[in-house]
Amino acid sequence: MESITLEKFIDERIQENKESFSQEEMEWIEKNKKCMKKIYLLGAINALDSYFKD
């Protein structure tokens, strides 16, 4: 079984959805990967919080 890091997982999600971004946005994402990964994680955590909220 292949081990996957969180960083690799987020990179794969960005690549899978690159058609959703303009060329300019993709360039910004590449230049600001650390920030994008934090934003992605916040979105994932918020989604989980919303889903499991009573």
Phi, psi and omega in degrees: 000131182282134176277137179236135178270159178300320180299315179295319179301313180294318177302318179294320179297319179297314180295321179295335184248018185297336178292345178279350184245148174284168178300319179297318178295319178297322177296319179296316179302314180297322181283340185232044184302319181299316178294316180299321181294322177294316179297317179300314180297318178299319178297318180294317179295316179297322178296317178297317178300318180292320183293319183264006180291136180282000000 
